[in-house]
Amino acid sequence: MPEPVLLRDRSRPAQIVLAGVIPAAIGALAGVLVGVSTTAYWVVAILAAIGGLLSGFEHQDGWGGADRGLVAGAIYGASLLIAHAIAGTHAKVSLGSFPPLLAVVTAIGGMFLAALGGRLARARRERAAAKAEPTAGVVAE
């Protein structure tokens, strides 16, 4: 499997799109769907969670992934709430007794998912580096 390009090595416009625009668009989609279909909302939420995990692979380690996940999760949650308010539909999925708290929950969830992705990517890189190193004490002929 090829190594993903690190987010820090991408151009600034690409960073903005990957870490800001995409979470906002997916959050807006979830915000519209929350008033339309429970199933569709949960499908988008699960896809967003998988995307959050995979986004961590674009970082050196879990710490970088956590930073990105925190911000992207907050953007996702805020976009969801804003789109839902604009759509003006009744939520078919509970947004809690204080809906703005949802943005905090999605930020924390995004932080943990992207941190896990960053940690998994680091472990994978370390295993690949260990395989590439010659074994100590073995003489190559």
C-alpha positions in Angstrom: 0.0 0.0 0.0 1.5 3.4 -1.0 2.2 5.9 1.7 -0.4 8.8 1.8 0.9 12.3 1.2 1.1 14.1 4.6 -1.3 17.0 5.0 1.5 19.3 5.8 3.2 18.5 2.5 0.1 19.5 0.4 -0.6 22.9 -0.9 -2.5 25.3 1.3 -5.6 25.2 -0.9 -5.6 21.4 -0.7 -5.2 21.5 3.0 -8.2 23.8 3.3 -10.3 21.6 1.1 -9.3 18.3 2.8 -9.4 19.5 6.4 -12.2 22.2 6.2 -14.4 22.1 3.1 -15.0 18.3 3.0 -16.0 18.1 6.7 -18.3 21.1 6.3 -19.9 19.6 3.2 -20.4 16.2 4.8 -21.7 17.8 7.9 -24.2 19.9 5.9 -25.3 16.8 4.1 -25.9 15.0 7.5 -27.7 18.1 8.7 -30.2 18.0 5.8 -30.6 14.2 6.2 -31.2 14.3 9.9 -34.7 15.7 9.1 -35.3 13.4 6.2 -34.2 9.8 7.0 -32.7 8.2 10.0 -31.0 5.5 8.0 -29.4 8.0 5.5 -28.2 10.2 8.4 -26.5 7.2 10.1 -24.9 6.1 6.9 -23.4 9.5 6.3 -22.3 9.7 10.0 -20.6 6.3 9.7 -18.9 7.3 6.5 -17.8 10.6 8.2 -16.3 8.5 11.1 -14.4 6.3 8.7 -13.1 9.4 6.9 -12.0 10.8 10.2 -10.1 7.7 11.0 -8.5 7.7 7.5 -7.6 11.4 7.7 -5.2 10.5 10.6 -3.1 8.5 8.1 -2.0 11.9 6.6 -0.1 12.8 9.7 3.2 11.7 11.3 1.5 10.4 14.4 -1.6 10.4 16.6 -1.0 14.0 17.9 -1.2 15.5 14.4 -4.2 13.4 13.7 -5.8 14.5 16.9 -5.4 18.2 16.1 -6.9 17.8 12.7 -9.7 15.6 14.0 -10.7 18.1 16.6 -11.0 20.9 14.1 -12.6 18.8 11.4 -15.1 17.3 13.9 -16.1 20.7 15.2 -16.6 21.9 11.6 -18.7 18.8 10.8 -20.9 19.3 13.9 -21.4 23.0 13.3 -22.2 22.5 9.7 -24.7 19.8 10.6 -26.5 22.1 13.0 -26.5 25.0 10.6 -27.7 23.0 7.6 -30.4 21.4 9.8 -31.6 24.9 11.0 -31.6 26.2 7.4 -33.6 23.1 6.2 -36.1 23.7 9.0 -37.2 20.1 9.3 -37.9 18.2 12.4 -35.0 16.0 13.4 -35.7 12.3 13.1 -32.5 11.6 15.2 -32.1 13.1 18.6 -29.7 16.1 18.6 -29.7 16.1 22.4 -31.4 18.5 24.8 -28.8 21.2 24.0 -28.0 20.8 20.2 -24.9 23.1 20.2 -23.2 20.4 22.4 -23.3 18.1 19.3 -20.5 20.2 17.8 -18.4 19.5 20.9 -19.2 15.8 20.8 -18.3 15.5 17.1 -15.1 17.4 17.7 -14.0 15.0 20.5 -15.1 12.0 18.5 -13.2 13.3 15.4 -10.1 13.9 17.6 -10.1 10.3 18.9 -10.7 8.8 15.4 -8.0 10.8 13.6 -5.6 10.2 16.5 -6.1 6.5 16.2 -5.6 6.8 12.4 -2.3 8.7 13.0 -1.1 6.2 15.5 -1.9 3.3 13.2 -0.1 5.0 10.3 2.9 5.6 12.5 3.0 1.9 13.6 2.7 0.9 10.0 5.7 3.1 9.0 7.7 1.8 11.9 7.0 -1.8 10.9 8.0 -1.1 7.3 11.2 0.6 8.5 12.1 -2.4 10.7 11.6 -4.8 7.8 13.8 -2.7 5.6 16.7 -2.6 8.1 19.2 -5.5 7.8 19.3 -7.8 10.8 22.2 -7.0 13.2 24.9 -9.6 13.1 24.0 -11.1 9.7 26.7 -10.8 7.1 25.4 -10.1 3.6 27.3 -11.9 0.9 
